[in-house]
Amino acid sequence: MTEQLGNPTLENLLTETRAFPPSPELAAQANAQPEIYDRASTDRLGFWAEQARSLLTWSTPFTEVLDFSDAPRARWFGDGQLNATYNAVDRHVEAGNGDRVAILFEGEPGDTRSITYAELQREVSRAANALGTLGVTTGDRVAIYLPMIPEAVIAMLACARIGATHSVVFGGFSAEALFSRIIDADAKVVITSDGGYRRGRASALKPAVDEALAKGETTVTNVLVVRRTGQEVDWTAGRDIWWDDALAAEPDTHLPVPVDAEHPLFILYTSGTTGKPKGILHTTGGYLTQCAYTHLNVFDLKPETDVYWCTADIGWVTGHSYVTYGPLINGATQLLYEGTPDTPHKGRWWELVQKYGVTILYTAPTAIRTCMKWGEDVPDQFDLSSLRILGSVGEPINPEAWMWYRRVIGADRTPIVDTWWQTETGAIMISPLPGVTATKPGSAQVPLPGIVADIWNDAGEPVGKGGGGYLVLPEPWPAMLRGIWGDEQRFKDTYWARFPGIYFAGDGAKYDDDGDIWLLGRVDDVMNVSGHRLSTTEIESALVSHPSVAEAAVVGASDDTTGQAVVAFVILRGEAVGRADEVGEGSDVVAELRNHVAKQIGPIAKPRSILVVAELPKTRSGKIMRRLLRDVAEHRPVGDVTTLADNSVMDLISSGLNAAPAAD
Ligand code: WT7
């Protein structure tokens, strides 16, 4: 049972035969009907042009659809111009929908705000004017470091309105991580808050910005500070400005700046296989087209009646595409919730679904598994009958969690859309369509109409039905990344070199006998912890930056709740070994190292366990054999050790591990 809570194994996928067709009522009224697949495959580029024209308003219409002559950098709708914020806000007001609620905000302490599209337009206009007053112009970068409050969305939209490129940094990242992202993007302004509410208390955010900016020279001239908690904050005169004061001084009208379709809309950093996070670059026209198209069809959104809720933080790509851009472009009403699912009680999410009549819920498998652990009597206390579509994203969803989600949350009635995509793809790529597809527990199933995906073997040959291999995206798509900020070569090497000229996603996948796709997790040194991407190398670098550590190896071990968990193996330096006379989990050194990782990267990167070892398993050429460490971390018999330089090492590590107390 516990085994099955982790990522799906090949065996349980192969035996999964259940399928759930949509109800006739849902199918009849769905935005996407079966013909859409044919229409898209008959004329793929024509199909995307049609989506771009019908879903977005262009200030200069495009005539060119795709130019891939400078591959791998694509140009979509390249000669068109538009403004993202005009599309997300103003045009809804102009169409007479200014009174429709855009954002229903619920703070963790229970404070609420309801913001209509007309109010959003005024607020975003003031913020855009305020950025202009600070000297921010088209092409500049702005870092956003905020909790999940409406100002996070407003700040993103204010940037887009003037053509400034935003770089949102997850509020859970450390000052160190914020600093490196500010430096990499040469941000001119940072937008932050005094703090936010988390787990029943006010936690501070501004000190991390102060600390980041004190680490070295930056291009930051001003820090805008949203007042959320009323905490005392240190103030740097001339640099720091209260958001409220800045906005109050500005008019509430502002003309959105039309930009080229390929103008950089945002940079979002994500972990790769090396230590340095990659600044994934997304541009405007293609990205917005695919966000709007997927949001409308995958969630079957009816903007007049649905109440949509995506639980992701805007610090991740899901928050960009399915909190800020997709829903607002489509004129949706959405819930924005600041806090955690278990504050003040474990039924908070379900209470919110009941209170706001949420109809579409989009969340991550790790959250579903956590709720499973808390027991179904928790959601059972609330009326969840408003729900009609459930979405999943971030990692493979195991069939047990999928079934629980459908039965307990969806009353055995709602389709589940398991959506596969990445920071790099910008928007959903593989997913069932809720009114068309008979859904299967644990499978993302089919590329969306207009998207081409395939599974290839090592030699770059399609594996066909029943086969397994690497997930590839053989054709360009509108929301694809346009590069890695400031590192063209890394962009080419990371995604386009494994199979020359073809996008390699880094995921393993398998076709079942019906030709449906089952995602099997990463095939590189990238871990997926609670749907968040972490790099083994980045955590290893953080560990070896500690004076007590001589060497470190990190692996992602399967975990019942978080999918994978960070497990680190460290060799201590001579002096430190003395300090760790008992080197078990509870030792001072281990606690210190866990905190060190949190400080270097952020609490999400904290290893679940750190094992102090005398040696690491290495090949004769000196490469660490993570595969063997994963065996140890997952309490499996250690696999083939014949390529080890010294095969007694594994006995040493295993015996040390068994002696250590269990991880928390
Ligand atoms: C990686 C991308 C996409 C937004 C959240 C994560 C894994 C994502 C699924 C899914 C199986 C999934 C992949 C992918 N992943 N969704 N439905 N089924 N795996 O974005 O941080 O860029 O991570 O998350 O491994 O490569 P990200």
Boltz pocket constraint, residues with backbone or C-beta under 6 A from the ligand:
constraints:
  - pocket:
      binder: B
      contacts: [[A, 270], [A, 317], [A, 318], [A, 392], [A, 393], [A, 394], [A, 395], [A, 396], [A, 397], [A, 418], [A, 419], [A, 420], [A, 421], [A, 422], [A, 423], [A, 424], [A, 430], [A, 444], [A, 505], [A, 506], [A, 507], [A, 519], [A, 520], [A, 521], [A, 522], [A, 528], [A, 531], [A, 532], [A, 533]]
      max_distance: 6.0
